[in-house]
Amino acid sequence: MSAKVLTVTWADFQLRVSLAAPDCEQQSMPTAAYVHIFNRAWFCEQFWPYWDNVKKALNAQLLNKPETNNAKRGTCDEITKMFVAHLILSARQLHGDEDVGVAALESSVVIPDGFSLNMVPGFGGHRTVVIGLTDDGENYEVEFAEPQLTYAQYQTTPVENAVASGVSYAERWV
């Protein structure tokens, strides 16, 4: 049996993220009238192994391994952009030409000293992704997902938990 597909309005998704992180700047122009909320099991068990393979293939083909963060200059922005692009492609495959985008937002955060957001330690600025995830096809949560992690390291953190732990959430956009 296939999982129920959940789409919500762009405004509902933006409102949900705003409630979890009220001081965050947000994109005002919608990318589509609706956004696709990803099924959590699919996201972890189907998308993440695919994403691991995308990173490995790009790193093997290109100089300086662009899909691997480095200590000298973090490449979280580059990794995150590619991650969101592949989420958009995944949603497009499901919805075709419907007016449905992706419930995934590039997000700039500052992680406080002593806290780790999905294995990324503070103190420091970081670019990551907020994604809408559903377990039942009817309700959803907004959570930080870390594109730098491998399938073996997979984890997400609810936005409201990260903000309550001191993560400063500065901005978000598709």
C-alpha positions, 0 to 999 in steps of 0.5 A: 500500500502506498503512503498518502501524499500530503501537500499544504499551501505555501502560506501554511508551510511558511506559517508553520516555520514562522511559529517555530522560529518567529524572528526568522526572515523569510522568502515572501514570494511563493515558488508554488501555491502548494508544497509537497510534504515528504513522507519521513520513511521515504525521505530516510530510506529512499531519498537519503541513499540516493543523496549519498550516491549523488554526493559520491558521484560528484566528488569522484568527478570534480576537483576539491570534492564539492559535496564534502565539507572542509575545515578551511572553508565550509561548503555547507552552502554548496552542499545545501543548494544541491540537496534542495535541487534534488528534493525539488526534482523528487517532488517534480517527479511525483507532481509533474506540472501541478502547482506544487513545489517543495517543502524544503527551505535553505536556512541560515543558522548560528549554532551556539557553543556547546550545542550540535545541530544534527552533528554540526557543532557550534559555535558558528554560522551554518547553512542547512535545510528545513523540511516538512516531514509527515509520518501519517500523510495528514500531519507534518512537522518542520525539521532541520535535516543535514545534507552533509550527513550520510545515510548511516548518520541520518537524523533530523531535529524539530525546528522548535527544539533547535530554537529552544536550545539556542540555535539562532535561525536567521533566514530561509528561502527555497 
